[in-house]
Amino acid sequence: MLDKLNIVKQRFDEVSDLIIQPDIIADQKRYVQLNKEYKDLRDMMDLRERYVQLQNRIAEAEEILADGSDPEMTEMAKLQLEEARQAVPPLEEEIKLMLIPRDPEDAKDVVMEIRAGTGGDEASIFAGDLFRMYTKYCESRGWKTNVIDLSEGTSGGFKEIHFEVSGEDVYGTLKFEAGVHRVQRVPQTETQGRVHTSAATVMVLPEAEDFDVQIDPKDVRIDYFCSSGPGGQSVNTTYSAVRLTHVPTGIVAQCQDEKSQHKNKDKAFKVLRSRLYDMELAKRQEEDAAKRNSQVSSGDRSAKIRTYNYPQGRVTDHRIGLTLYDLQNIINGDIQKIIDELMLVENTEKLREASEIL
């Protein structure tokens, strides 16, 4: 274990030296990558320090026990040895997990898209419930949310809504939410009290930096149009809303949230970059999922992942067979317990795959 940690320390020393080099600082892409790597390695160095201290305490205690000349010191050494040996296994498990290379996407901010699926007006209302659930969860994490574009449902909620989330390790946390979410309940529009099943699709796109995706301006058609919905006098009078069409792929991104045409254009390009980046990422994840047969990191974006059953007050995550009878708290943003279970399954899979190396 210590040999592996020493190799990591060597890389940490290299990165520490690189990030202060003028040519690296001048290369934005390289500088950002190295800074992220430095932060991850710094955490590993803290674990290494704790591990070395424990090993030193064990060696010191064993030395005192081997000498055995001082009964009082021997008794203290026995306690020290037992305490240190008990602390080693959980620390080694933590280190093993940290030694597995992190997905570089995990640290990215995200663009989330929620779209109403089957179920008509009820699906739109459910999409609105999911949006509120995620914004409350993000608020509890100290993350910022910002709506980019939306289309309201006729009876409430949203036909679709796009919003960005920024904070620490956002994609690494929210990526588990991508897929089809189902709701089973009596709709507001139902007069005979029958339970209906509706659905909404959630997409979680890692936010691409300028240097992640190069977009040729010649490949993008830009259309300007009047904003719709709330916004005061400027609505329907100025062409502030922006729609971008990436001609080679047919991908469309638009924004009408800001009053400024320039700001809307910037936001729309952010969404377009993220969608193009996600296309490439989805291909890689699909290949990876096929190799790993992973339960929680599947490349299938259309898979049904979770059901919210109101009559029984339960939420079921179908990927790991987790059922919680705590629907009200979950729909109000308390989804950390589900995410923790999904992370645990993914980390267990990663540890099993890496066991031969580690």
N, C-alpha and C positions, 0 to 999 in steps of 0.2 A: 504493500500500500504506500509506504513512504517513498519507494522508488518512483511510483507514478506521480506522487505529489511533488517530488523534486523536479520531474520533467515539466510539470505545470509551472513551477516556480521559475524555471529557466525561461519559459515562454513569457511569464509575467514580467520578468526583468527586461526581456527584449522589447515587449510592448511599451513598458514604462519609458524606455529610452527612445522608441520610435515616435511617440506622440508629442515629443518636444522638438522634433526635427523640423526645420523650416519648410523643407520640400513636402513633408507629410501634411503639415498644417495648410499648405497651399492647395493640396489635393483634397477637396471637400469630401468626396466619396470615401476615400481611403481614411481620412481623419475621423469621420463619423463611425466607420466600421471598427477602427482600432479603439475608439473611445468606449464603444459598447463592449468590445472584447476585454478591455481593461477593467471595466466595472464587474463583469462576470468573474474574471480571474482574481480580482480583489476579494470577492466573497470566498473563493476557493482558498486564498492565502490565509484568511481568517480561520477556516476549518483546519488547514495544515498546521497553523500555530497551536490550536487546541490539541491536535493529534500528537504533535511533537511533545507538548507539555505532559500529556498523559503517558507517553512512552518513557519520558525522562523520570516521571514519578514512579512508574513501575520498576525501571532499572534501579533507581535509588532505593526503593523499598526492598527489592530482592538482594541488593548489596548489604543492607543492614541486617536482613534476615540470615544471610550467609555468614556474617560475622558473629552474630548472636551473643556478643559480650555484654551488652547492656539490655537487661530484661525490659526496662521501661521503653527504650527506643524500639526494641523488637516488637512489643505490643502495638505501639503506634504505627510501625511499619506494616504490620499485618492488616490494620484497618485501612491504611493508605493504599495498600496493594489491592485489597478487595474492592474498595471504592473506585479506584482507577480502572480495574479490569471490568467492572460493571458498566463503566461509562464508554468503554471502547466500542463494543458491538453496535449500539445505536449511532455513534459518530461515524463508524465505518459505512453503515448503510446510507447515511446522509452524504458521505463523500462519494460513494459509488454512484449515487444519483447525480451528483454534481459533475462527475467525470464524464458522464454521457454528454456528447456535444449538444448544446441547446439549439433549437430551431431558431435561426436568425430572424424569422418572421415574428416570433413571439413578442418582441419588444415594441413592435410597431403599433401606431394608432390604427383605428379602423373606420371604415364607412359601413354602416349597417343599412340594410334594406329590408323592410317588412312589407309583404304584399298579401292582400286578401286573396284566398283561394276559393275552393268550393264552399257554397253556403250563402251566397248573395249578401244581403245587408248584414246578416249575423257574422259573416266572415270579416266584413269591414270593421264591425264593432269589436270583434276579437283581435284584429290587427291593432286597433287602438289600445286595447287592454295590454297587449304585448309591448307596445311602445312605452306605455306608462310603467310597466314592470321593469323594463330595461333602464329607463331614465332614473327610476327610484334606486335601482341597484347601483348604477353608475354614481349617483349622488352619494350613496353610502360608502363607496370606494374613494371618494374625492376626485372622481374623473369629471371632465367637462363634456357636455353634449351640446350639439349645435345642429339644428334642422337645416337641411340643404334644399329639399323639395318635398312637396306632399300633394296628394290628391284626396280630398275628403270623401267619405262615403255618404250616401244619400240619407241614411238614418243614424249617422254618427260614426266615429272611428275614421279609418282611412282605407281607401282602395289601395294606396301604396304610400309609403313615407321613407325618405332617405335622410339619414342623419350621421354626423361624424362623432366619434368618441375619442378623446385624447386623455392620456394619463400614462401610468407606468404599467408595462406588460399587459396592455389592453388586449391585443390579438391573442396572446397566449392564454388568456382567461376566457374571452368571449367566443373563440373559434368553435367551442363545443356547442354553441347555440344554433349553428347553421343547419338548416333542414326544415322539414315540414312539422309544424305544431298543430295538433288537433284539439278542438274543444267540444265537449259533450254537455249540453245544458238546454234548458227551455228558453228559446229566443224571446226577446221583448215583443216581437211581432207575432208570436204564436198564441192563438186564442184558446186552444184546447189543451194546453199544458203538456204537449208532447216534447220529449227530449230529441234534439237535433244534433247532428255532428257536422261541424264546420272546420275549416282549416285556413292556416296562413303560412306563408313561406318566409323564413328568415335567412338572409344572406349576410355573411360577415367577411368583408373584404379588407385585407391588410392595406393600409394607406401607402401608396407608392410615392417615393421621393422622386424629384425631377430626374435624378441620375439612375433610378431603377428602370424607368421606361422612357425611351426616346420616341417622341411622337413627331412625325414629319407634318408640319403645318399644312402641306399640300394635300394630306390625307384626311383633313378634317373640314367638314362643311359646317359653317356657323350660321345659325338662324336667330334673329332677334324678334321677340314678340311681347305683347302686353301681359303683365302679370295678372293673375286672377286670385280672388279670395281677399282676405283682410290686408290692409296696407295703406288705407287713406286715399287722398286725392290722386296720388300718382298711379294707382291701379287703373288699368285700361286706358291710360292717357300717354304713358311713356313706354318705349320699347326697352324696358330694363331686363326682362327675362331673356335667358340665353339657352339655346339648345344646340348641342354639339353632336354631329354624326361622324363616326369614324368609318369612312367609306370602305376600307379593305375588310373590316369585320362586321360592319352594320351595327356596331354598338352605339347606343344613344345615351347621352347624359345631359341633363338640364338642371338649371337652378333659377328660381324666381323668388328666393327668400329675401334677398337684399334689395334695397331701393336702387343701389348703384349697379349699372350694367357691368362695369369693370369687375366689381366684387363677385357678381353672379358668374361672370366668365371664368374667373379664377377658381371658384368652387366647382363649376362644371368640369373644368379640366382636371381638378383633383379627383373627381368621381371617375372620369374617363380613364385616367392613368391607373386608378385602383382596379377598375374592371378589366383593363387589358392585362395588368399584372396578375390579377386573380385567375384569368384564363390560363396563363402559363403555370401558375401555382397549382391550379386544379389538375392539370395534366401530371405534374410531378407527384401530387398527393395520390392520384389514382394509381399511378405506377407503384408508389410506396405502399399504398393500402393493399394492393394485389400481392406484393412481396410479403408484407407483414401480417396480412389477414387481421388487421386491427379492428377492434370493436368500436372505438370512439373517434378514429381519425380517417374514416372512410372517404374515398373520393366521390362517393355518390351524393350529390347535393340535393337529390329529390327524395331521399329516404325519410320516412316517417320516424321522427325521433322521440316525440313526447306527446302525451295526452293529458289534458286538464279536464277531469270529470267532476262537474259541479254537484250533481245529486249525491255523490258519495264523498265529496270533499277531498278527492285524491288527485295526485299528480304521479304519472308513471313515465319514467324514462326507459324506452324500449331497448336501447342499446345495451344497457347493463342490468335490465330487469329490476330497477329501483322503483319502489312505490312508497310515496310519503302521503300521509293523511293530514296535510297541512296546506291545503290549496289557498286559503285566504291570505296567509302570510306570504306564500310563494308568489302569487299574482300581484302582491303589493311590493315585490322587489327582493324578497328574501330567498334568492336562488343560490347563495353561496354553498349551501349544503349539497346541492345537486352537482355544482361545478367541482367541489372538492372530491366527490365520489368518482366523477369522470376523470379528473386528474390522477387520482389514485390508481385507477385501472390502467390509464395510459402509462404512468410511471412504472407500474409493475411489469407491463409488457416490455418497456424499454430496458428495465433491469434484467429481465429474463433473456432478451436478445443480446445484451452486452455482457452476460455472465462469463462467456468464454474468453472475452478480452480482459475483463476485470479479474 
